[in-house]
């Protein structure tokens, strides 16, 4: 049985010379696309003291969260965001409530 309501934790660093404003704008830019995806609940962006961006995505199921990556990949808003990110710094985890 698949657990319900999962959090996708995506962490990355920006490329050099990318401002916080540029990153926030690019993340805000993908929200309208995310809202069209099956199982999407919400998204919240943070930045830590070391300059890592942390985005929390809430999904109805893990399967929908995992599928979202392939569904977002071809979208121009996602490509614009990826242009700002150091690809070697990206990590993705899925978290769920304990049973």
ZADO-1210 file (C-alpha; in nm, 4 decimals, padded with zeros to 6 digits):
<atoms>
<atom x="00.0000" y="00.0000" z="00.0000" code="UNK" pos="1"/>
<atom x="00.1373" y="00.3393" z="-00.0972" code="UNK" pos="2"/>
<atom x="00.1616" y="00.6008" z="00.1754" code="UNK" pos="3"/>
<atom x="-00.0491" y="00.9091" z="00.1294" code="UNK" pos="4"/>
<atom x="00.0666" y="01.2696" z="00.1395" code="UNK" pos="5"/>
<atom x="00.4378" y="01.2830" z="00.0877" code="UNK" pos="6"/>
<atom x="00.6853" y="01.5674" z="00.0893" code="UNK" pos="7"/>
<atom x="00.9417" y="01.5977" z="-00.1863" code="UNK" pos="8"/>
<atom x="01.2497" y="01.7778" z="-00.0555" code="UNK" pos="9"/>
<atom x="01.4600" y="01.9284" z="-00.3329" code="UNK" pos="10"/>
<atom x="01.7870" y="02.0968" z="-00.2386" code="UNK" pos="11"/>
<atom x="02.0323" y="02.2853" z="-00.4626" code="UNK" pos="12"/>
<atom x="02.2754" y="02.5736" z="-00.4951" code="UNK" pos="13"/>
<atom x="02.2457" y="02.8517" z="-00.7481" code="UNK" pos="14"/>
<atom x="02.5062" y="02.9043" z="-01.0164" code="UNK" pos="15"/>
<atom x="02.7533" y="03.1865" z="-00.9428" code="UNK" pos="16"/>
<atom x="02.6138" y="03.5389" z="-00.9841" code="UNK" pos="17"/>
<atom x="02.2480" y="03.4301" z="-00.9626" code="UNK" pos="18"/>
<atom x="02.0662" y="03.6607" z="-00.7240" code="UNK" pos="19"/>
<atom x="01.8128" y="03.5519" z="-00.4642" code="UNK" pos="20"/>
<atom x="01.5524" y="03.7571" z="-00.6495" code="UNK" pos="21"/>
<atom x="01.6213" y="03.5713" z="-00.9749" code="UNK" pos="22"/>
<atom x="01.5885" y="03.2354" z="-00.8012" code="UNK" pos="23"/>
<atom x="01.2664" y="03.3268" z="-00.6216" code="UNK" pos="24"/>
<atom x="01.1190" y="03.4579" z="-00.9458" code="UNK" pos="25"/>
<atom x="01.2104" y="03.1395" z="-01.1356" code="UNK" pos="26"/>
<atom x="01.0650" y="02.9155" z="-00.8627" code="UNK" pos="27"/>
<atom x="00.7486" y="03.1267" z="-00.8563" code="UNK" pos="28"/>
<atom x="00.7372" y="03.0863" z="-01.2344" code="UNK" pos="29"/>
<atom x="00.6947" y="02.7080" z="-01.2169" code="UNK" pos="30"/>
<atom x="00.4028" y="02.7217" z="-00.9738" code="UNK" pos="31"/>
<atom x="00.1301" y="02.7598" z="-01.2374" code="UNK" pos="32"/>
<atom x="00.2654" y="02.4493" z="-01.4138" code="UNK" pos="33"/>
<atom x="00.2931" y="02.2541" z="-01.0881" code="UNK" pos="34"/>
<atom x="-00.0686" y="02.3313" z="-01.0055" code="UNK" pos="35"/>
<atom x="-00.1769" y="02.1428" z="-01.3205" code="UNK" pos="36"/>
<atom x="-00.0013" y="01.8196" z="-01.2186" code="UNK" pos="37"/>
<atom x="-00.1868" y="01.5232" z="-01.0683" code="UNK" pos="38"/>
<atom x="-00.1524" y="01.5055" z="-00.6910" code="UNK" pos="39"/>
<atom x="00.0086" y="01.8457" z="-00.6368" code="UNK" pos="40"/>
<atom x="-00.0892" y="02.0018" z="-00.3031" code="UNK" pos="41"/>
<atom x="00.1539" y="02.2846" z="-00.2265" code="UNK" pos="42"/>
<atom x="00.5084" y="02.4193" z="-00.2542" code="UNK" pos="43"/>
<atom x="00.7259" y="02.6264" z="-00.0190" code="UNK" pos="44"/>
<atom x="01.0752" y="02.7643" z="-00.0875" code="UNK" pos="45"/>
<atom x="01.3489" y="02.8221" z="00.1723" code="UNK" pos="46"/>
<atom x="01.7195" y="02.9082" z="00.1725" code="UNK" pos="47"/>
<atom x="01.9604" y="02.7908" z="00.4426" code="UNK" pos="48"/>
<atom x="02.2618" y="02.9658" z="00.5966" code="UNK" pos="49"/>
<atom x="02.5012" y="02.7918" z="00.3550" code="UNK" pos="50"/>
<atom x="02.3225" y="02.9185" z="00.0435" code="UNK" pos="51"/>
<atom x="02.1366" y="02.5968" z="-00.0324" code="UNK" pos="52"/>
<atom x="01.7849" y="02.6415" z="-00.1616" code="UNK" pos="53"/>
<atom x="01.5319" y="02.3971" z="-00.0212" code="UNK" pos="54"/>
<atom x="01.1965" y="02.3511" z="-00.1910" code="UNK" pos="55"/>
<atom x="00.9277" y="02.1431" z="-00.0227" code="UNK" pos="56"/>
<atom x="00.6591" y="02.0008" z="-00.2487" code="UNK" pos="57"/>
<atom x="00.3567" y="01.8280" z="-00.0984" code="UNK" pos="58"/>
<atom x="00.2019" y="01.5511" z="-00.3098" code="UNK" pos="59"/>
<atom x="-00.0935" y="01.3218" z="-00.2520" code="UNK" pos="60"/>
<atom x="00.1255" y="01.0178" z="-00.3243" code="UNK" pos="61"/>
<atom x="00.4930" y="00.9403" z="-00.3765" code="UNK" pos="62"/>
<atom x="00.4166" y="00.8044" z="-00.7227" code="UNK" pos="63"/>
<atom x="00.2699" y="01.1411" z="-00.8268" code="UNK" pos="64"/>
<atom x="00.5680" y="01.3262" z="-00.6817" code="UNK" pos="65"/>
<atom x="00.8150" y="01.1071" z="-00.8683" code="UNK" pos="66"/>
<atom x="00.6156" y="01.1409" z="-01.1919" code="UNK" pos="67"/>
<atom x="00.6173" y="01.5198" z="-01.1591" code="UNK" pos="68"/>
<atom x="00.9863" y="01.5366" z="-01.2486" code="UNK" pos="69"/>
<atom x="00.9281" y="01.3907" z="-01.5958" code="UNK" pos="70"/>
<atom x="00.6129" y="01.5986" z="-01.6434" code="UNK" pos="71"/>
<atom x="00.7909" y="01.9237" z="-01.5576" code="UNK" pos="72"/>
<atom x="01.1151" y="01.8582" z="-01.7507" code="UNK" pos="73"/>
<atom x="00.9968" y="01.9823" z="-02.0942" code="UNK" pos="74"/>
<atom x="00.8195" y="02.2935" z="-01.9650" code="UNK" pos="75"/>
<atom x="00.9821" y="02.6320" z="-02.0390" code="UNK" pos="76"/>
<atom x="00.9308" y="02.7539" z="-01.6817" code="UNK" pos="77"/>
<atom x="01.1210" y="02.4530" z="-01.5493" code="UNK" pos="78"/>
<atom x="01.3997" y="02.5003" z="-01.8040" code="UNK" pos="79"/>
<atom x="01.4337" y="02.8655" z="-01.6961" code="UNK" pos="80"/>
<atom x="01.4725" y="02.7516" z="-01.3347" code="UNK" pos="81"/>
<atom x="01.7256" y="02.4823" z="-01.4257" code="UNK" pos="82"/>
<atom x="01.9373" y="02.7442" z="-01.6060" code="UNK" pos="83"/>
<atom x="01.9990" y="02.9070" z="-01.2644" code="UNK" pos="84"/>
<atom x="02.0879" y="02.5887" z="-01.0737" code="UNK" pos="85"/>
<atom x="02.4249" y="02.4183" z="-01.0306" code="UNK" pos="86"/>
<atom x="02.3253" y="02.0684" z="-01.1487" code="UNK" pos="87"/>
<atom x="02.5974" y="01.9010" z="-00.9411" code="UNK" pos="88"/>
<atom x="02.4394" y="02.0328" z="-00.6206" code="UNK" pos="89"/>
<atom x="02.0871" y="01.8952" z="-00.6659" code="UNK" pos="90"/>
<atom x="01.9437" y="01.6343" z="-00.4302" code="UNK" pos="91"/>
<atom x="01.5881" y="01.5010" z="-00.4103" code="UNK" pos="92"/>
<atom x="01.4311" y="01.3076" z="-00.1232" code="UNK" pos="93"/>
<atom x="01.0787" y="01.1904" z="-00.0502" code="UNK" pos="94"/>
<atom x="00.9488" y="01.1966" z="00.3060" code="UNK" pos="95"/>
<atom x="00.6301" y="01.0442" z="00.4430" code="UNK" pos="96"/>
<atom x="00.4546" y="01.0242" z="00.7742" code="UNK" pos="97"/>
<atom x="00.5354" y="00.7176" z="00.9831" code="UNK" pos="98"/>
<atom x="00.2636" y="00.4562" z="01.0039" code="UNK" pos="99"/>
</atoms>
